[in-house]
Amino acid sequence: MGDEGYLRRVNEKLGLGLSWQTFGKLGDGRIFVWNPSPETLPPDLVEGSPAAALAAVAALREGAGRCLRLELDALVTAPVSKQAIIRAGQAFIGQTEYLAQLAGSNRIAMMLLGQDDRQRWLRVALVTTHLPLKLVSQQITCERVETSIELAAQACRDLGLPRKRVAVCGLNPHAGEGGELGNEENSVIGPAVLAMQRRQFDVVGPISADTLFHRAYRGDFDAVVAMYHDQGLAPLKMVAFESGVNWTLGLPFIRTSPDHGTAYDIAGQGIADPSSMIAAIRLARQLARART
């Protein structure tokens, strides 16, 4: 979903040799292009262009709509500039939240997953996503923690893993030190873990994040539930920055994306590493085939 004219110019500039068809009814082609925006993009786009921001939102809305109508099996989204979209007049927190709103899904979680060059995986589901750090504590509820555990375990099943062992991070240093460094572990996170254990989920926690990710990295756990964005994404990107994938759990359709941003400083120059986008496409295909 995007601007065909812009794609053509990049194709020629970088000598990619891609061929495609304008999207209508699926035929024999391998690549189809559809521009959901009423206007084509100008050739002289600049960083943070309002026209590009609005076109990105239109493409996101179109892709989600086609998935909801069962016209497409999966949606892979490219990075967008949240700042540019907001400045263009759109109420926008992030693609994950936008897609959840379109789908009417209120039980979702963002999972980032990737492997290193020795095939050691990290899979991290987030209880909260794009929030200022000072607001995280008040947004962590038993319901959100339980939902993230359930969706992380379901993700392990969808991936065909032989087990679904989930570990849950504490919010505070040393998981609160028994309440001496914060009480969220005792009042919210711990009770949520216990409730899921009673529902027969293979889950442990809360565990101090500074040791939990090492244990997950060596294979003790299949997925980690982190309390906030950077708690989960910093270790994941340390392990799999080039090949990490963002997978939205809980939507009625498959959605993946690369785990990096727009990289305006190198965009369109043909020097960006495509590994994360390739991994996102492969995961979407894997999940679609398994679901079918």
N, C-alpha and C positions, 0 to 999 in steps of 0.2 A: 504494500500500500504506500504510494508516494507519487512524487512528481516525475512523470516520464521524461520530460524535457531535461530536467536536471540529471536524471540517471543517464540519459544519452550523452550529455556533455562530459560527465565523469568517465563514462565508458570509453569515450574517444580520447580524453586527456590522458588516461592511464593505460590505454591500449589493452583493455581487458578482453575484448573480443566476445562480450556477452551478447546473446540474442534472446529476444522475448516476444511475447504476444500481449496485446492489450486484453485485459481480463474481460471475458464475457461468459460464455459457456466453456467449461474445461474441454480442451482438445488434446492434440498430440504434443503440445509444447511442454517444456519443463519449467519455464519461468513465465509468470504472468504478472503484468503490472496494471494497477488500477489507481487512479488519482481521485480520492474522495473529495478533494477541495474544489470549490467552484472556479478558482483561479489558478493559473500556472505560476510557479515561482520565478522571480526575476533571476537573470544569470549572475548578477552582481551581489549576491547575498553576503551580508556581514555577520560577524559573531553576534548572537542574540537577536537576530532579525525578528520583528513581530510577525512578518508574513510566514517565516519558517516555523515559528512557534505555533501559530494557528493551524498551519498545515499538519504539524505533528499531532496535535490534538484531534484533528479531523480524521487522520489515518488511524489513530488509536481507537476512536469511537467506531469507525467503519469496521475495523478488524474484529473488535469485540462483538459488534452487532452480527456480523456474519457467523462468528462462532456460536453465538446464542441461537441463531436460526439454523444451526447444524449444517451450514454451507461449507464450513472449514473445520478441519480436525484439530488444529492447534494454532496458536498465535505466538510468534516470536517478535518481541518489540526491541527496537534499537534505542540507544540512549537519547534522552531529551534534556533540554535545559529547563529545569523548574523555574529558575529565575526569569528566563525570557517568557515563559508561558504566563506566569503571574503578571509580569509587566505588560503583557499583551491584553490583560483584562480578564483572564480566566481564573476562577477559583480552583486552585490545584495544589495538592500536597505531594503527590507522586503518582506514578503510573499504577502501582499496586492498589492504592486507595481509590483511584479513579475507576479502575476496572471493577473493583468490588462494588462500588456505587452503581455502575451501569448494570451489573449482574444481580444486584439486590442481595449480595452475599455479606453477611455480618460475622461469619466465622471463618476468617482467613488468617494465613500466616505467610510471611516471606521466608523462604528457605534458600540459603546459598550453599552450593556444594561444588566440590572440585577435588582433584587429586594431584599429587606431586609426581615427579618423574619416576618414582618407585611404586606407583599405584596405591599410595596410602591416601585414604579419603578423609575429608571432613565434610559433614553435613550439618548445617546450623539453621535452626528455625528461630525466628525472633518473636518475642512477646509484644514488644513495641517497635515501631519503625522510625519514621521521620519526625522526631520530637526533640525539642530542646532538652538538654540533660536535666535541667531543673524541674521538668514536668514528668520525668519518667516514673518516679516512685508512685505518684498518685494515679498513674494509668495502669499500674500492675495490679490486676485483680485475680482472684482465684479462678474466675471464669476464663480469663484470657490465658492464664498459665495452663489450665486444663485443656483448653482448645488447642494450644500450641503443642502440647504433648500428644494429644490424639492425632492431630494432623501430621506431626513428625513420624509417628508410628505408621500411619496410613501411607506416608511417602515411602517408608521402607518396604511396605508391602507392594506398592506400585512399582518399585524398582526391582522387585523380585529377590530381595535380600533374604538369606536363610533365617535371620532373626531380626527383631525390632527392638533392640535395647536402647533406651533413651536416657540420657543424663541431663539434669537441669542445673543451670548455674544459679548461684546466689547473686543477689544484687550488690551487696556490700563487700568490702575487703574481708577475706577469710570467712565468707558466707555469714557475716554478722557477728562472729565470735560469741555465739550463744546469746545474742541480744545486746552485747556491749558496744557493737559498732553499727547498730541499726536493728530494727525489729521486723523488717519485711519478710525475712526468712521464716521467722516464727509465726507471724500473723497471717501471711498470705501464701508464700511460695511452698513452704513445708506442708501446710494443710492441703494445698492443691495436689502436690505429689502423692500424699497419703490417699487422697480421694481416688486418684487414678490407679494406684496400686490395688485398692479395694475393687476396682473395676477390672482387675486382672491385666493391667498394662505392665510391661516390663520396664519400669522406670525407677530411677534413683535420684536423690538430691534433697535439698539444695547442696551443691558442692562448690567450693571456692573456684572461681573461674581461672585463677592463675595456675591451678593444677589440673583442672578438668580437661582443658583442651589438649594438654600433653597426653593424658590417658586416652582421650578419644582418638588422637593422632596415631597412637600405637595400636589401636584396634579394640580397646576395651568396650567401646560403645559404638552404635551404628549412627546415632544422631544426637546432637546437642540442642537444648533449648536455652537460648540466651535471653537476657532480660531487655537489652537495648541494642541499638544499631551497631555502635563501634565495639561493644563487648564481643559480639559475634563475628563481625566482619573483619576486624583487624587480624585475628589469627587465621581466618579463612583466606584472606588475600595474601597473607604471608606465605601460605602453603601453595595457593593456586591462583595467583593473580592473573596469569595469562589465560588460564583455562576455566576459571570459575563461572558458574551459571546461577542466575537468580530464577527461582521457580516459585510461582505464587500458588500456595496450597489453599484448598477450600473453594476455589472458583468452580462453576459448572463446566468449564472448559479448560484446556491445557494452555498455560501461558508461561513462557520462559523468556529470558533476556540475558545478554552479557552482563558481567558484574562490574563494569566500568562506566565512566561518564562519557561526555561528548568529545573530550580532548580537542577542543577548538584549535589548539596550537599546531596540531598535525593533521587535522581533518582534511580530507580531499587530496592529500599529497601522495597517497599510495605507500606510506611507510608505517601505518598502524599495524599492530599485531592482530590478526583476525581470529586468533585461537578461541577466545571466549565466545564470539558470535558463532563460530563453527560448532563449539560444544553445545551452545544453546539450541541450535538447529537440530543437532543429533539427539539431544535429550528429548526435545519435543517430538521428534519422529519415533523414538523408542517408546515414549509414553503413549502416543497415539496408536501405535501398532498393538501395544499390550491392551489398551482399552478396547480397541476394535475386536 
